[in-house]
Amino acid sequence: MATAPDSLALSPRQLSSPMRIVFLGPPGAGKGTQAQRLEKYLQVAHLSTGEMLRRAHEAGTPLGQEAACYMNAGQLVPDDIVVGVVVDRLTEKDCERGCLFDGFPRTVPQAEALDRLLADRKIPLDLVIALNVSESLLVERLLSRGRVDDDPETIRERFRQYHQLTQPLLNYYSTRGVLRQITAEGTPDEVFGKIRSIIDAAR
Ligand code: AMP
C-alpha cells in the first residue's frame, strides 16, 4: 500500500536532537523542492534566503528593493544583507527544533558567518548535502520554471556566480567532514530517498 509522505515524519523520540543541515547546489538543482520535503520529514524550520529576499521585495522594504536589483541580474546579493536576514530569522522560536538552510551559505564569507552564528549558540552543523545535476538538465529545469530570474541571460550569470563564489564551499565543507554529495537527477521522490538515507544514517 502506498504511504503518504507526511506519515513518514519521524517519531518524537527521533526528533529529540535537532539537526542543522545545509543544502548546496547550483540553480535548478532542486534545493527548494527537496527542502520542503525534508522540512516535513524532520519537522524543522526551513530557511530559504531566496524566499526571504523575494518576500522582502514583495513587501516593498528598502532591503527587498536593494536585493531585487542583484537577483534580477542573476547576481548574488551582498553577504552583509543576506547574513543580516539569516541572523534575524535564527532568533525565531521554530529554529530551536533544528533548521534547514536552503540556498545559504552561497559564499565562503557567508559560510564563515554561519560557523560563527552556530558556534555562538553552541550548536553544530550536522550535514551539508550537495545536489549534483548536469548543466543541460539544470537549464531545462530553470527554463520550465519561468521565474523572473530564469531567462537565458540571467541563468548564464547565475551559473557563473555559482562556479566562482559557491562551488568553493564544496571544498570548505569537505575538509570539515560534513559534506555528502548526491546525484539529484531522478524524480523528486528518488532524490528524496537518497537524502533520507543520508539523514537516517547521521542520526
Ligand atoms: P534561490 O531562490 O535560492 O534560487 O535564490 C534566488 C536569488 O536570491 C539568487 O540568485 C540570489 O540573487 C539571491 N540569493 C538567495 N540566497 C542568497 C545567498 N545566500 N547569497 C546571496 N544571494 C542569495
Boltz pocket constraint, residues with backbone or C-beta under 6 A from the ligand:
constraints:
  - pocket:
      binder: B
      contacts: [[A, 27], [A, 49], [A, 50], [A, 51], [A, 53], [A, 67], [A, 70], [A, 71], [A, 72], [A, 74], [A, 75], [A, 76], [A, 77], [A, 78], [A, 82], [A, 102], [A, 103], [A, 104], [A, 105], [A, 106], [A, 107], [A, 110], [A, 149], [A, 158]]
      max_distance: 6.0
